[in-house]
Amino acid sequence: MTAPVECSLVVTTFEKPRHLALVLESIAAQVGVRDPIEVIVADDGSRDETADVVAAFAASAAFPLRFASEPHAGFRLARVRNRGVRGAGGEYLLFLDGDCILPPDHVAAHLARRRPGRACLGGCARLSEGASAALVPGALSGFDPRPLVSPAERRALRRRHRKAWWQTLLRHPSKPRLVGNNFGVWRRDFERVNGFDERFVGWGQEDDDLGLRLRAAGIRLESILDRTHALHVWHPVDPSATARWRDGPNVAYFLRRGRLTRCRRGLVARPPGAIRWGLPDTPGDGPLDRALAAAIPAAARARPAEPCEIDVVIRPGRARFERRAECRLVIAEPDAVVEPSLRRRADRVARVVAADVVALLDDVG
């Protein structure tokens, strides 16, 4: 019988077969790993020889190697990473990008740093175009690529680790940032927040969002840059990337108020019946009240004063927000008065008619 897998390496890729071949070879060259590992290549629908690269490598790999892909439909990194996790069997997940090679002790360093209730945040040093071009698939065995990193990049990594150490010590609410190209997390903690939020489509912010939700779940995020880092192999900038963070297509959604710790569209879809709702203790009899009561199963409703995920107040009506909640929602008829004090406490005010309540409940959070 084969030993159960301890760690699953989830490698994301899209139409960079040469880079992926280098990454897989750097994984095969890992030393000091005593626990069984597996590799899942999570592909965003590559239409080139990517699948052939994986198949050829799987034929001789000393560890299980699987390929997970689906037709390409735009930049869907959150969906791709979740797909990789669904096919993974390890208790610990190590996420890597398919353009970042690893030093020989990278996996061993991550596994040695594992602790309950913690996630290990890494990062990468960027190799120059010339150093990247010198890397040849098939020639990484026994090769340590770290000397290729420039002194400036090394200094930047040390500064980043020092800042991250202080940010963690001081319990900063959003830093150090989780960067998706190199981080490790226990599967149970990843599942606790329902993985990556697949409503992030296009470049950016899906990893920032995951980091915030892991913190909200009580997971401590710590830098591992004092032990290891990945090395980003040069390639032209992705055309979907924006020069400024605030110009990204996902920024407005990321900055929304009322973020749920366990996202709605992640490893599993969470319809209204899977959410813990806070409804008015004395519901009214208006059309919005009736539509809301019909749309939410009784089992999904919090008892009076019980914490919930989404607390709801309806206008017209007299109810107030009285529960501890992650998201406070005001549902109001188009002409109803919503008091300024209620607006200030609400994360979202939605003006709808009764026929739109079901669609709203499926979208909020």
C-alpha positions in Angstrom: 0.0 0.0 0.0 1.2 3.5 -0.8 1.6 6.0 2.1 -1.0 8.7 2.3 0.1 12.0 0.7 1.2 14.6 3.2 1.6 17.6 1.0 0.0 18.5 -2.3 1.8 21.0 -4.5 -0.7 22.9 -6.7 1.0 24.5 -9.7 -1.0 26.9 -11.8 -0.1 27.4 -15.5 -1.4 28.8 -18.8 0.5 28.5 -22.1 4.0 28.6 -20.7 5.2 25.1 -21.4 9.0 25.9 -21.1 8.5 27.6 -17.8 6.3 24.7 -16.5 9.0 22.2 -17.6 11.5 24.1 -15.5 9.2 24.3 -12.5 8.4 20.5 -12.6 12.1 19.7 -12.9 12.9 21.9 -9.9 10.2 20.1 -7.9 11.8 16.7 -8.9 15.2 18.0 -7.7 13.9 18.7 -4.1 16.0 17.3 -1.3 15.2 16.6 2.4 11.5 15.8 1.8 10.7 12.8 3.9 6.9 12.9 3.7 5.0 11.7 0.5 4.1 14.5 -1.8 2.0 14.9 -5.0 1.8 17.5 -7.7 -1.3 18.8 -9.4 -0.8 21.0 -12.4 -3.9 23.2 -12.5 -4.2 24.6 -16.0 -6.4 27.5 -17.2 -7.2 25.8 -20.6 -3.8 26.0 -22.4 -4.1 25.3 -26.1 -0.5 24.5 -26.7 1.8 21.6 -25.7 1.3 22.1 -22.0 -0.6 18.8 -21.5 2.2 17.0 -23.4 4.8 18.5 -21.1 2.9 17.2 -18.0 2.3 13.8 -19.5 6.0 13.3 -20.4 7.1 14.4 -17.0 4.5 12.2 -15.2 5.9 9.1 -17.0 9.2 9.3 -15.0 8.3 11.3 -11.9 9.0 9.8 -8.5 5.7 11.3 -7.2 2.1 11.3 -8.4 1.6 14.0 -11.0 -1.9 14.9 -12.2 -3.2 17.4 -14.8 -6.4 19.4 -14.2 -7.7 21.6 -17.0 -10.8 22.9 -18.5 -11.6 25.1 -21.6 -10.1 28.6 -21.4 -12.7 31.3 -20.7 -10.6 34.3 -19.7 -8.2 34.8 -16.7 -9.7 32.6 -13.9 -6.9 32.0 -11.5 -9.1 31.6 -8.4 -11.2 28.9 -10.2 -8.1 27.1 -11.5 -6.5 27.0 -8.0 -9.7 25.6 -6.5 -9.9 23.0 -9.2 -6.4 21.9 -8.3 -7.3 21.6 -4.6 -10.4 19.5 -5.4 -8.1 17.0 -7.0 -5.5 17.0 -4.2 -5.2 14.5 -1.4 -2.7 16.2 0.9 -3.4 17.6 4.4 -1.1 20.5 3.6 -1.3 22.6 0.4 1.6 24.4 -1.2 0.6 26.8 -4.0 3.1 27.6 -6.7 2.9 29.5 -10.0 4.0 27.7 -13.2 6.7 30.4 -13.9 8.5 30.2 -10.5 11.3 27.6 -10.1 12.3 26.4 -6.6 15.6 26.1 -4.8 16.4 22.5 -3.8 15.2 22.8 -0.2 12.1 24.8 -0.8 9.5 22.1 -0.1 11.4 20.8 3.0 11.6 24.4 4.4 7.8 24.8 4.0 7.1 21.5 5.6 9.4 22.2 8.5 7.7 25.5 9.2 4.2 24.0 9.4 2.2 24.8 12.6 -1.5 24.4 13.4 -3.5 27.5 12.7 -0.7 29.2 10.6 -0.2 29.8 6.9 3.3 30.4 5.5 3.7 33.3 3.1 6.6 33.3 0.6 7.3 35.3 -2.5 9.7 35.2 -5.3 12.9 36.9 -6.6 12.7 38.0 -10.2 15.3 36.7 -12.5 16.6 38.9 -15.3 15.8 38.1 -18.9 19.3 36.9 -19.5 19.5 34.7 -16.5 16.1 33.2 -17.4 17.1 32.5 -20.9 20.2 30.5 -19.6 17.9 28.0 -17.8 17.6 24.8 -19.8 14.9 22.2 -19.2 16.7 18.9 -18.4 19.7 20.5 -16.7 18.4 21.5 -13.3 19.2 18.3 -11.5 21.7 19.1 -8.7 21.6 22.8 -9.6 20.8 25.6 -7.1 19.4 28.6 -8.9 19.7 31.0 -6.0 23.1 32.5 -7.1 21.3 33.8 -10.2 19.4 36.2 -8.0 20.7 39.8 -8.2 22.0 41.5 -5.0 19.2 44.1 -5.3 16.6 41.3 -5.3 18.2 39.6 -2.3 18.1 42.9 -0.4 14.4 43.4 -1.3 13.5 40.0 0.0 15.3 40.6 3.3 13.4 43.9 3.7 10.1 42.3 2.8 10.7 39.6 5.5 11.6 42.1 8.2 8.5 44.1 7.4 6.3 41.0 7.4 7.8 39.9 10.7 6.8 43.2 12.4 3.4 43.2 10.7 2.6 39.8 12.1 3.9 40.6 15.5 1.8 43.7 15.7 -1.2 41.8 14.3 -1.7 44.1 11.3 -5.3 43.6 9.9 -4.2 43.1 6.3 -0.4 42.6 6.2 1.8 40.8 5.4 -0.1 40.2 2.1 -0.7 36.7 0.9 0.9 36.3 -2.6 -0.5 33.4 -4.5 2.7 32.3 -6.3 4.3 30.8 -3.1 2.4 30.0 0.1 1.5 27.0 2.2 -1.7 26.5 4.2 -3.4 23.5 5.9 -6.2 22.1 3.8 -8.6 22.3 6.8 -8.0 26.0 7.1 -8.3 26.5 3.3 -11.6 24.7 3.4 -12.8 26.7 6.4 -12.9 29.8 4.2 -14.2 27.9 1.2 -10.9 28.4 -0.8 -10.4 31.1 -3.4 -13.4 33.3 -4.3 -14.2 32.4 -7.9 -16.1 35.7 -8.4 -12.6 37.2 -9.0 -12.3 36.9 -12.7 -9.4 38.7 -14.5 -6.1 39.8 -13.1 -5.5 40.5 -9.4 -6.8 40.6 -5.8 -8.0 37.0 -5.4 -5.0 36.2 -3.2 -5.4 39.5 -1.2 -9.0 38.4 -0.5 -8.0 34.9 0.6 -5.5 36.4 3.0 -8.1 38.6 4.6 -10.6 35.8 5.0 -7.9 33.5 6.5 -7.2 36.2 9.1 -10.9 36.5 9.8 -11.0 32.8 10.5 -8.2 33.2 13.1 -5.3 31.9 10.9 -2.0 33.5 11.6 -0.1 34.5 8.4 3.7 34.4 8.7 6.6 35.0 6.3 8.9 32.2 5.3 11.2 34.4 3.3 13.9 33.9 6.0 14.1 30.2 4.9 13.2 30.1 1.2 11.7 31.9 -1.8 10.8 31.0 -5.4 12.6 32.4 -8.4 10.4 34.0 -11.1 11.5 33.1 -14.6 11.2 36.1 -16.9 8.5 36.4 -19.4 6.6 39.3 -21.0 4.0 40.9 -18.7 0.5 39.3 -19.0 -1.7 41.6 -21.2 -4.4 41.4 -18.5 -2.2 42.8 -15.8 -2.6 46.5 -15.0 0.2 49.0 -14.3 -1.5 50.3 -11.2 -3.1 48.1 -8.5 -6.2 50.3 -8.3 -6.9 49.9 -12.0 -7.4 46.2 -11.8 -10.8 44.7 -12.9 -11.4 43.2 -9.4 -10.6 46.2 -7.2 -14.2 47.4 -6.8 -15.3 43.9 -5.7 -12.3 43.4 -3.4 -12.9 46.7 -1.7 -16.6 46.0 -1.0 -17.9 46.0 2.5 -19.5 43.0 4.1 -16.9 40.3 3.1 -17.9 36.9 4.3 -15.2 34.7 5.8 -16.5 31.7 4.0 -17.0 33.0 0.5 -20.2 32.3 -1.6 -18.4 31.0 -4.8 -15.4 28.9 -3.7 -14.6 25.3 -3.4 -18.3 24.8 -3.1 -21.2 27.1 -4.1 -23.1 28.4 -1.1 -26.7 29.2 -2.0 -29.0 31.2 0.3 -29.9 28.0 2.2 -26.2 27.5 3.2 -25.8 31.0 4.7 -26.7 31.8 8.4 -29.1 34.8 8.0 -30.3 37.2 10.6 -33.9 38.3 10.0 -36.0 40.7 11.9 -37.3 39.2 15.1 -40.8 40.6 14.4 -41.1 40.4 10.6 -43.5 42.7 8.8 -46.1 41.7 6.3 -45.0 43.7 3.3 -44.1 42.2 -0.1 -40.3 42.3 0.7 -40.9 40.6 4.0 -42.9 37.8 2.4 -40.4 37.3 -0.4 -37.5 37.2 2.1 -39.3 34.6 4.3 -40.1 32.4 1.3 -36.6 32.5 -0.1 -34.7 31.6 3.1 -35.2 28.1 4.7 -36.0 28.2 8.4 -32.9 26.1 9.2 -30.7 29.0 7.8 -32.1 31.6 10.1 -30.3 32.7 13.3 -32.3 32.9 16.5 -32.8 36.3 18.2 -29.5 37.8 19.2 -27.6 34.9 17.7 -24.5 35.8 15.5 -25.0 35.4 11.8 -23.2 35.8 8.5 -25.7 38.3 6.9 -28.0 40.4 9.0 -31.0 41.8 7.1 -33.2 44.9 7.8 -36.2 45.8 5.6 -37.6 49.2 4.8 -40.4 50.1 5.1 -40.2 48.6 8.6 -39.0 49.3 12.1 -36.2 46.7 12.7 -32.6 47.6 13.4 -29.3 45.8 13.2 -29.0 44.0 16.5 -26.9 40.9 15.8 -23.2 40.4 15.4 -22.7 39.9 11.6 -20.1 39.8 8.9 -22.4 41.6 6.5 -25.3 44.0 7.2 -27.8 44.3 4.4 -30.7 46.8 4.0 -33.3 45.7 1.6 -35.6 48.6 0.7 -38.5 49.2 -1.7 -37.6 51.7 -4.4 -39.3 54.7 -2.7 -38.8 53.7 1.0 -37.0 56.0 3.4 -33.7 54.6 4.7 -32.5 56.6 7.7 -28.9 58.0 7.6 -28.1 56.2 10.8 -29.1 52.9 9.2 -27.1 53.6 6.1 -24.0 54.3 8.1 -24.2 50.8 9.8 -25.1 49.0 6.6 -22.5 47.3 4.4 -25.0 47.4 1.5 -28.3 49.1 0.7 -30.2 47.4 -2.1 -33.4 48.9 -3.5 -35.4 46.1 -5.1 -39.0 44.9 -5.7 -40.2 41.6 -4.3 -39.5 39.8 -7.6 -35.8 40.6 -7.3 -35.2 39.4 -3.7 -34.1 35.9 -4.7 -31.4 37.2 -7.1 -30.2 39.7 -4.5 -29.8 37.0 -1.8 -27.8 34.9 -4.3 -25.4 37.8 -4.9 -24.8 39.5 -1.6 -21.8 38.7 0.5 
